[in-house]
Amino acid sequence: MGLRSHSLGWVLLFTFGVGGLGAFGLDHFLTDSFERIEQTAMRKDFQRLLGTLDDAVAQRARGAREWSQWTELRNHLRKPQPGFTEENLGPHSLTASGLVWLALLDLQGRVVHTVVTDPSQDAQAIARMVLSSAKPSGREARQVPTERGRCALVFEPALGPDLVVLCHLSVLDSNGQGPSAGVLLTAERLGPSKLREMGERAALDFNLLPLERGGTQDWRRLESLASSTGQTTLWIQPGEPQHRLRAQVRDLGGEPVAWLELSWPREMRLQVDEVLRGAHRLFIVMAVLLALGSYWVVDWRLVRRLRSLKRQMAAARVGEDWTPRLSVSGKDEISELADEGNHLLQRIELQVQILAESAQTDPLTQLANRRGFDPRLEAALGRCARNAAPLCLLLIDADHFKRFNDDHGHAAGDRALQVLAAALRQVSRRGGDLAARIGGEEFVLLLEGSTAQVAQDCGAALQAWLAKQPSGETALLARPLTVSIGAAQARPGDTPQTLMARADTALYQAKSAGRNRLEWAE
């Protein structure tokens, strides 16, 4: 895998890793926040439900007080009047007031009168069950209220399967003044239709259940709430798509008589889920855009420039051309890397140049060697052929050089060769001239663009310069040094080999003719 693939992988890993962590953190934060908001809203709604129920009980209490605060009823309890109960406390009167049962008790808790609207029911039996001393509410109902009394919800099987509002009130005069003449008990049924009406009015879905139909085994305690009958514990059963909340409803004696259960739709949770889905989509889009943007930036600012740098370096390596310089856009670490690469290329170019010169230079005389001379000769012949220009070649050999070495030693022979090289440099000062050592004591002088006469003059100048050099024990030359020269002028169709062969033949003629002379090839 290349840098581009690695960078893409890391960008994707980082982007989606950070995006995933961000989405997880957002989920956790929003879920916790909305759960707290949800619980607060649930408490408020259940408290509002309790308030609605209390209002319903209070409304029934106001209706019951119209009966209990009635001077004629008070007088009747103190001194029964014939026909009063038949005229004012009959079933038709209860039905008109919405009551299902009524009982009058004297100050000693004895039932003076009781009536029920349903003719199939026994009012006395109902009174006995409601006032049963086995129940705290029954014992309290027999007592004269210390104040004006109160109302509470009860489940009384004798009155039917529905919840009823049972009011326990003092019988006072029409102004609500005492002293009390006895106790008034009224019962008003809260049937399904009335509960449904209360739920619609409060915009809450609730129900009242008997105690035996409820429980808290799979429920979690939430908190305590205040109601008209005292503190009650709120329980919750989490669920989807709604929670269920319940609390106990207490009777006049403070005993639980029913479960008030609220089905609370989790609209907030649905909203949170929708928000989270939108946030997840946004995170994905942002992550993709960020990944693409990051990849483009990495590719444009890093990978492409590095690949350009690589291509330039590969081209230099393959072409073995160290003269071009690396170039990348920008001013940063990559451009600094290119600068360092340029320093390295410059060093390589210098080293290659030194090696090339060393490979094409004779180390003793510092003239070109055979490797450096042959390409120059071939190129010069090509130029002369194209331009119809003259070219001459002088092949030079030191006379009796083996004897020179034998008589004076190789060190003296090396010095003699160095003197000969200096002489060649003296007579080959033009740009197209090239002096080279191509053998032990064999030298060559390439005169590009020179006529035969110029070549003749160069050979004579070489011999004259050597003749002027001092010799002896204190001089560079142990004895005088002479050279034999074979000269050849290039002809059409000449190759380096044919030109060198003709010059070599002329050199042989010069040596055969007595040495220290110049001969021209035919």
Buried (B, 14 or more C-beta within 10 A) or exposed (E): EEBBEEBBEEBBEBBBEEBEEBBEEBBEEBBEEBBEEBBEBBBEBBBBBBBBBBBBBBEBBEBBBEBBBBBEBBBBBEEEEEEBBEEBBEBEBBEEBBBBBBBBBBBEBEBBBBBBBBEEBBBEEBBBBBBEEEBEBBBBBBEBBEEBBBBBBBBBEBBBEBBBBBBBBBBBBEEEEEEBBBBBBBBBBBBEEBBEEBBEEBEBBBBBBEBEEBEBEEBEEBEEBEBBBEEBBBBBBEEEEBBBBBBBBBBBBEBBBBBBBBBBEBEBBEEBBEEBEEBBEEBEEEBBEBBBEBBEEBBEBBBBBBBBBEEBBEEBEEEEEBEEBBEBEEEEEBBEBBEEBBEEBEEBBEEBEEEEEEEBBBEEBEBBBBBBBBEBBEEBBEEBBEEEBBBBBBBBBBBBBEEBBEEBEEEBBEBBBBBBBBBBBBBBEEEBBBBBBBEEBBBBBBBBBBBBEBBBEBBEBBBEBBEEBEBEEEEBBBBBBEBBBBBBBBEEEBEBEBBBBBBBBBBBBBBEEEBBBBBBBE
